[in-house]
Amino acid sequence: MTLAYPEGFDLDPECMATAKQAADESGAKLGIVHDIKEAAPDAHVFYAKSWMSFSLSAAQLKVRDHDLQKWLADDALLDLGDKYVKFMHPHASGSQP
């Protein structure tokens, strides 16, 4: 499994330790990359994460949002995945487009 996330947005250390332990116990490999297109080829599942912040100023949010544009999951990114790639989002519902 490959996890891709922007530099500076490290995931919870406790969750990462649990994931590493599960990978080790199952014989799987857990890779981490900071380039979404590096993780995309032949991916079976894209699981989106929101990088929302309530602690940044409006100016900081503008810069951060600009930097995160390359992390948007669009058709071009999904086309790099497996033929039957799945897209999952933690806030997806039947009411969203």
N, C-alpha and C positions, 0 to 999 in steps of 0.2 A: 504494500500500500504506500502511496505517496501522498503526503500532505503538502499542500502549497498554501502559503500565506505571505503577506507582505512583511518585509523586514521591519522590526520594531513592533509587530503585532503578535508576539509570541503567545502561544497557547498556555493555558493553566499548567504549571509544572506537575501538579499531582495527576491531572488527566493524562499528561504526556508520559509520566512514569508508568501509569496503569496500561496505556497503549503499548509501550515498549515491552513491558512484562508479558502482556498477552501475545505480542508478536514473537518474542523469544520462546515462549512456551509452545507456540503452535508451529514454529519453524518458519514463520513469515518474516519478511523484511519490512521495516518501517523507514521510509525515506522522507526527508524534509527538503523542500526547495522553496525559493523565494521568487520564482518566475512561473506564472500561471501557464504559460505556453510550454514550459518544460515538463510540466506534470500532465498536460492534456492529451498527448498522443496515446491512442488506444485505451484511454480511461473508460472504465465501465460505469462509474458514477461520479457526478459532480455534485458536491454538497455545498451549497452556498452558506456563507456566514455574513452576518451584518457587522460592519465595522463602525456602527453608530457610537457616538460619544456625547455624553451630557456635560462633560467637564471642559470642553474646548470652547474658546471664544469664537465669534462669528468669523473673524479673520483667520484663525487657526483652522476652522472647519473648511473654509474656502480652499486653503492650500492643501489640506489633507484630502479633500474630495477630489481635487484636481489630480493629485498623485495616485489616487485609487481608481481612476478611470480605466486603467489597463487591467483591473481586476474584475470588470463587469463580465458576467457570463452571457454571451450573445451567441447567435447561430454560428458565427465563424469559429468560436471557441469549441462549441459542442461538435462541430463538424470534424474536429481533430480527434475526438473520442472514438470509442468503439462503435461499430455499426448500430448497436442496440443501446447506446449510452442512455443513462437515466439522469435526470436533473432533479435534485431534491433541495428544498429550501425550508428552513425551520418555521417560516411564517406563511407557507403556501396554504391556500384554501381554495375551495371551489369558486369563491367570489372574485379572485384576482385574475387578471388577464394572463 
